[in-house]
Amino acid sequence: MADFTLPELGENIASGDVLRVLVKPGDQLAKDQPVVELETDKATIEVPSSVEGKISAVNVKQGDKVKVGQVILTVADSAEGQEGRKAEGQESRAEGREGGKERQEGGKERQEGGKERQEGERGRQEGERGRQEGGEARQEGGTETQAEVTPKRAESKPSPAKAEKADRAEAVGANTAAKVPSGDPGLEQHVEGARRETAADKAGTKRAAAEPADADEAPEAPQRTQKEEPQPRGQKVVDISRGARQQAESAAAPEMPPAPAAPSVRRMARELGVDVNEVSGSGPAGRISVDDVKAHAKRIVATPGRGGAAAVPLPDFTRFGEIDRQPMRAVRRKTAEHLSAAWQTIPHVTQFDLADVTALEELRKKYAKQVEAAGGNLTVTAIAVKVVASALRVFPHFNASIDLAADEIIVKKYVNIGVAVDTDRGLLVPVIRNADQKNIVQLAVELAQLSEKARTRKIALEEMQGGSFSISNLGGIGGTYFTPIVNAPEVAILGISRARVEPVYQKDTGQFAPRTMLPLSLSYDHRAIDGADGIRFLRWVAEALEQPFLLSLQG
């Protein structure tokens, strides 16, 4: 038996909804034969099989939501499959035997290393005993030297002044309050770890002060000052005004390890404006997935004080009448997530203008048959794609993305225009690549083909990726102006509404004349584009539409 699991479907795609199951139990399955049709966030995909044989069980049905790695179906072993698994088993056993040999050799090496560590430990112990014996010898030698230098008549008691000086010198090596440089001026600190003065020491000092001084006393040994005496090994300087807090404050904050996330997951987090280090991973060892990033973004949107409105609990609608709960489809779910994140993270500005397209409409009707013969439709959208592609060459900062993590603006050298298409599944945005290198006829033909693919669910995911600017035309439905949401990580989008005939004052004649006026709405990311640049871009587009001779029909 062999299981076929859902393979990787593409970047940032972790699951899909089953639209159709193309096989059934008992069918003979061949490799690369489609088994299910899935609807992902933006595309419909036929998933081919990587196994072959007779299907014994199908584990999914229409409407199921399946994840990458989930078992789709099970097939009985074919002859080729059995032979292949047999060969794989033999190879695995051979590798296991080799691994056993390597483990045995590694065990021998570890034993030898243990012996070496034991010998090293014995050497360290002998060295420690040698150091202790050397210390005792030095102490004995110092005692003998002091006895030889001091004359016999030094047995007489020193003067009180001399005794006090000697006591103060010894007190430095004992326990005394010393001025130790620190970050706080005048801070008095203690030196710990030295001998404390006893009551017997104090009594001896008093007796020495009471004895009369001897005029013939021996020469006084040099006094040991605090600066000359090195601190005993192991001493600690403790701030008595702060206590143990000083160590905590001086300790460096531990550096946080990087979040366990793949590059594609980090890219998704940047696009959604999410700090990947704040995301809790649900995978093995806390690994972060795309679903974790999306769930975190949803929580941010629903959390008060983080830029999103608090989630308001819904009332019980059944109190007011009959309802029908319908599952949110993949396209609608993805649209809701993407646009919510874009609205929350991008400071939107929308500017409006009117373009006089009277002359353009005359040319469009004149050449419509020629473009139709080539397989396209000469629509306002197709012409707008050419105009915007040319405008992006004049205003390259509109053809960009913001990388907040690197504090950079990424300016793209290519011009790929996404066009919003209304389908029964929701809004899809196919991308016309290298639009600046194509003429209006080519653009019209490609736009018609992509729109048909989107509506018939045949468009591939790759055909909806890589856009650098988007256009949304609602003129076929109606309306005047609207505020399109920027399609992140892009920085601008152009909205087109329905053209209408209006009386417009003509300066050359001093009369009002009927003119076809086209409403334009430009939304942009104010982090990358200033208002003055926004209106300059929009006016350039409007003037290009008003004077069609600036853009030749053939490119």
N, C-alpha and C positions, 0 to 999 in steps of 0.2 A: 504494500500500500504506500502511496505517496500523496502528500498534501500539497496543494497549490495555494500559496499565501499571496495577499495583495502586495505587489512590489512597490518600490518608490515611484511615485507618479510625477514628480517634478519638485523644483525648489519651493519650499514653504507649503507643500501640500501633504497633509497628514491623514486626510480621510476624504470620503466622498459618499454621495447618496446613490443607491442602486436604482437606476431607471429601468433597466431590462436585464433579465438573465437569459443568456443566449444559448445555454446548453441545459441538458437534463440528465438524470441518472440513466445509465444504460448506453449513452452516446459514446462513440469512439472518438476520443479527443486527440488531435494532432498538435504538435508544437506550433506556437505562434498563432493558433486559432483563437479568435476573440471569444471570451467566455461571459463577460458582463459588460454592461454599458454604465459608466459612472458619471454623475454630475458633480464636479468639484466646485470650488469657489466661483470660478469664472468660465469653465469650459466643460464640454461633454467628451468623455474619453472612452474608447473601447479598449478593454484590458486584454491583451493576448496571453495565452497560456505558455508557461515555460516547461510543462510536463506533458507527457503523452500516455495514452492507455485508455482503458474502459472506465468511464465515470461510475463510481460506486455511490457517491453521495454529493449533494450540493447543499452547502451550509448557509447560503444567503437567499434572500427573496427580494422582490421588488419593494422599494421603500425603505429597506434597511440602510443604516449608516455604518459603513465599514471603515476600519482604520488600516494603515500600512502595517503589514505583518499578520493580519487576521486571516484565518483559513477560509478560502472561498469554496473549494471543492476537494474531493479525494478521488484518486484514480487507482485502479488495480495495477499491479506491476506488469509491465510489458517485458518481453524477452530481453530487449536491449537494456531496459532499466534494471532488470535483475543482474545482468552481466556487469553493467556499470557499477552498481552498488557492491557487487562481489569484489570487483577490482579495487573499489575504494576501501572496502573492508580489509583486503590484504595489505594495501598501502598503509592503512591506519595501524594494523598490527605490527608491520615492520617498523613504522615510526615509533610505536610504543616500546618495542624491544630496544631500539636505539636510545630512547629516552631513559629506559631502565638502566642501561649501561652508564649513561651520563650521570644519573643520580647516584649510582654506586661510586663512581670516580669522585663525584662531589663530596660524598660522605667521607671518603678517605682523606680528601684534602681538608675537610673540616676537623677530622681527628688530629691530623698533623698540626693544624693551626692551634688546636687546643693545647697540645703539648708545648708548642712554642710560647703560648701565653702563660702557661704554668711556670716554665723556666724564667721568663721575664719577671713574673711576680716574685719568684725566689730571689732574683738579682736585686729587685727594688727593696725587698726586706733586708738583705745583707747591707745594701748601701745606707739604709736608714739606721741600722745598728752601728755602722761605721761613723756616721755623723754624730750619733749620740755619744760614742766613746771619745771622739775628737772634742766635743763640747766640754765633757768632763775634764779632759786633759788641759784644755785652755783655762778652765776655772782654777785647777790646781796650780798651774804655772803662774796665773795672776796673783794668787795668794802668796806664793813663795816670793815673788818679786817685791810685793808690797812689804813683806817682812824684812827683806834685805835693805830696802831703801830707808825705812823709818829707823832712826837711832833709838837707842834704849831710853834716852832721857825724854823721848816723846811720850813715855808712859804718863807724864804729868798731864793734868787736865788743861785743855785749851781755855783761852779767855772767853767770856760770854759773847763778845762780838764775833769771834772766830767761830764759836759753836753755832751761832744763829746762821751765819753764812753757810756753813757746811750743811746744816739742816735744810736750809732753803734749796741748796743744790741737790740734795737727795730727794727732796719733795718733788722735783721735776720728774724724776723717774718713777715716783709713786703716783698718787692720785691727787691732782691739783687742777684748779681752774686756770686754763691757759687761753690766751688770745689766739684763735685760729682763724686765718683768713677765710671768709665766706662771702656769699652773695649779699648778705645784709651787713651794713657798716656797724661796727661796735658790737657784733653778736658774740656773746661769751659761750664757748662750747666746752665740753668735757672730753678728756681722752680716757677711754675705757680700756680695761685689760691690764692695768699696772697695779702694783701693790698699794694697798690703802695704809695710811698712818694709823698705828695702834696706840692704845693708851700707854703702853710701856715706852713707846718712842717719845710721846709727849713728856712723860715723867723724866726720861733721860735728858731731854733737852732742857727741862727746868733745872735739873741738878747741875748740868754743865754750865748754865748761866750763873748759878750761885757760886761756883768755884772761882777762886782768884786766879788771875792769869799768871803764867810763868814767863819771866823775862827771857829765859834761855830756851824757850820752846823751839822745836824743830821747824825747819822751813815748811810753810803750808803747801800742801799739794794743790795743784791748779784746780779751780772749781769747774765743775761740768755744768755748762749752761744748757738751757732748753734747746737752743739752736744747734749746739754741738752734739747733743745726744740723739742718735737716730731712734725713731720710734720702733718699739718691739714689733716683731712680725705678728700679724693678725690683729693689730689695733684698729678700731673703728672710730671715726669722728662723727659724733651724733649731735644734731642740732637740738639742744634742750628746750628751745622755745617751740619746736615743731614736732619733736619726737620722731616716730617712725614714718611720718608722712613725707619726710624729705626723700626717702628712698622711692616711695610711690610716685612722687612728682618728677623725680629725675629719670625714672624708667621710661624708655621710649615706648610709644604706643605700638602694639603689634600690627604689622602690615597685613591687611586682609588679603586672602588668596583670591585669584581671579574667579569669577563666576564660571561654573562648568557649563558652557554653552557653545554650540557649533557656530561657525561664522555666519551661516544663514540665519540662525536664531538671533545673533547679535544685530545683523542687518535689519531684521524685522523689528527688533526693539528700537533701533535708531529711527526707523520710519514712523513708528507709533509714538516716538518721543518718550520712551520708557527707559529708565536706568536698569539695565539687565542685572546689576548687582543687588537690586531690591526685589527681584523676582524669586519666589520660592519654587524650586524644581520638584517635579513629581516623579522623575525618572530614577534609575539606579544611582545611588550615591549622590542624590540631590541634583541630577542633571536636568537642565532647563530645556524644555521643548517650546515649539511655536505656540502650542495651546496654552502653556503656562504664561507666556508673554501676553497673549490675547486676553486671558482671564485677568491678569494683573492690570492691563489697560482698562478693562471694564470696571474693575474695582476703583480705579482712580477716577474714572468718569462719574461713578456713583457715590464717591466720597465727598462730603462737604469740605470746603476749604482747599481742595486740590484742583479747582478749575471746573469741576463738573457739578451738576445739580444732584442732590440726594435722591435716591430711588424712592419713589412714592408708591406705597402698596396700592394695588388696584382694588376697587370695590367688588363685591359679588354681583356681577352683571345679571345673573340669573334671577335676581329679585325683580328686575325690570322687564324681563321677557326671555325668549328663547335665544340661545347663542350657539355658535359652532366654532370650536377650537380647531385651528388648522396649523400643522407644523410649518415652521419657517424654512423655506427651501434654501439650499446652499448658496445660491446667488444672492438672494435677499439678505441672508445672514452675513455674508461677506461684505455686501454693500453697506449694511448697517454698521458693522465693526469699523470698516475703513473710513467711512465718512464721519462717524462719530469721533474717531481719533484725529482726523484731519481738522475738524471743526474745533476741537479742544486744544490742539497744539499749534495751529497756524493762526496768527493775527490777520484776519481777512480784511481787505479793503476792496470795495466794488465801485467802479466808475462807469458812467453811462455816456453814450453819444449816439448821434444819428448820422447815417451815411446816405447821401442822395444817389440811389442806384438806378435812376431812370435810364441812363445810357447803357448801363451794364445789363439791364433787363432786355433791352433791344438786341444787344449782341448775343445774349444767352439764347433768346428765341431764334435768332438767325442761325446759330451754329449747333442747335440742339440735335438736328438730324444727323449731322456729321459725327457727333460724339456717340449717338445712339447706334449708328452703323458700326462703330468700333467696339461696341459692347458695354457702353457706360451710359450714365445719365448726367447731363450738364446741369447740375444743381448749384444753388448758391453755396452749399456746403463744400462741394468740390472746388469751386473758385476760391472760397475762403481758406481752404487748406493751402493753396498756392500762395495766397496773399500773406498768410501768417508765416509760412516757411520762409518767404523773402524777408518779412519783418524781423524774424529771429536772427537773420544774418546782420541786420542793421542794429538790433538791440540784443546782443549776445547774453546779457545778464538775465533775460527772460527765459533763456534756454539753459537753466542751471538747477542745482539742488543745494541744500544747506547741509553741511556735515557739522553738527554742533559738537560732536565728540572731539573732532580735530580742530574746531574753530576755523573752518574753511568753507568756501563756496566753490562747488564743483561746476565749472562751465563746460558744457558738452560741445564737442566739435561736430557731432552729427545732429541732424534735424529729423526727428521721428514724431509725427503728429497723430495723437489719438483722437478718434471721433466717436462720440457716444451714440449708441444704437439702441432703440427701444425694441425689446423682444417680449414674448409672452412669459419668459422666465425672470425678467427684470432688465436692468440697465447693464449693457456690455460695452466695452471700449476697445474695439480693434485698433491696431496701430499701423499706420502707413509709414514705412521706413524710407529714409533718404528722400523726404518729400521735396526738398529744395532742388533735387537733381532731376525731377520729373516735370513734364508739362501738364497743362490742365486736362488734356485728353487722357493721358496715362493715369493721372490721379483720379479722374472720374470713373474709369474702368476698374481700377483697383478698389476704389471705395464701394462700388456696386457689388463686386465679388465678396469683399469682406463682410458687407452688411447682409448679404444672402447667407453666407456661412453662419453668421451669428444667429440669424433668425431660424435656421434649420438645424441648429445645434451641431454643426460640423466644424466649427472653428476650433483650432488648436490653441492650447494655452500659450505657446510661443508667439502666436499672432496677436496676443493682447499684452505683451510685455515690451519694455524698453522705450515707452513713450517719454517725450521730453516737453510736450505741451499738448493741451487738450482743447477740443471744440465741442460745444453742445448746441445744437440747432433745434429749437422748439417751434420754429416758424410754421412747420407743417401742421401743427395743432392749434396754435394761436398764442395770444398773450402779447404784451408790450415789452416790459423789461423783467428780469429776474436776477437773482444773486447766485450764480453757480459756485459750488464749493471746489476749492483747489484740489486737484487729484494728486495728493502727496505720493512721492517726494518731489513732484514738480512744483513750480513756484507761481504758475499763472494758468488761467483758463479763460477762453472767450465764449460768451453766450450770445446766440443770435435768436431774435424773435421774429414775428411775422411782419413783413413789409406792408406798408399801407400808403395810399395816396393822400397827400396833404397839400393844402395851399401854402406855397413857400414864396416869400418876397424875393423878386429878382432885381438886383441892383442895376443891371444894364438897361432894363426896360422900365423900372419903377412900378412894376405891376406884380400881382400875385399870380402864380402859375401852378397847376397841379404837378406835383413831383412825387415819385415813389421813394419813400424814406424807409430805411432799414434800421431798426433799433439794435444797438450793440451794448453788451454788458461785459466788462473786463474785471475779473476778480484776481487778486494777486496776494502773495505773501509779503506783508509789510516789513518783515525782517530782511528781505533781500532786495525789495524794490521800493523806492520812494514814490510819493504821490506825483511829483512832477514827471518822473520817468514813466509812470503809469499812463498819464494822459498823453504824453508824447507818443507812446507806443500805440494807443488807441486811435489818436488822430492820424498816424501814419497808415494804419489799417483802413480807416474810413476814407482817406484821400485816395488810397490805391483802389478801393472799390468804386469811388466816384469817377476816377479817370482810368478806365480799363486799358487804354492804349499803353499805359506804363508796364503792363504785364501782357506780353504777347500770348496769344492763344496757344501757340505751339511751344512755349517755354521761354 
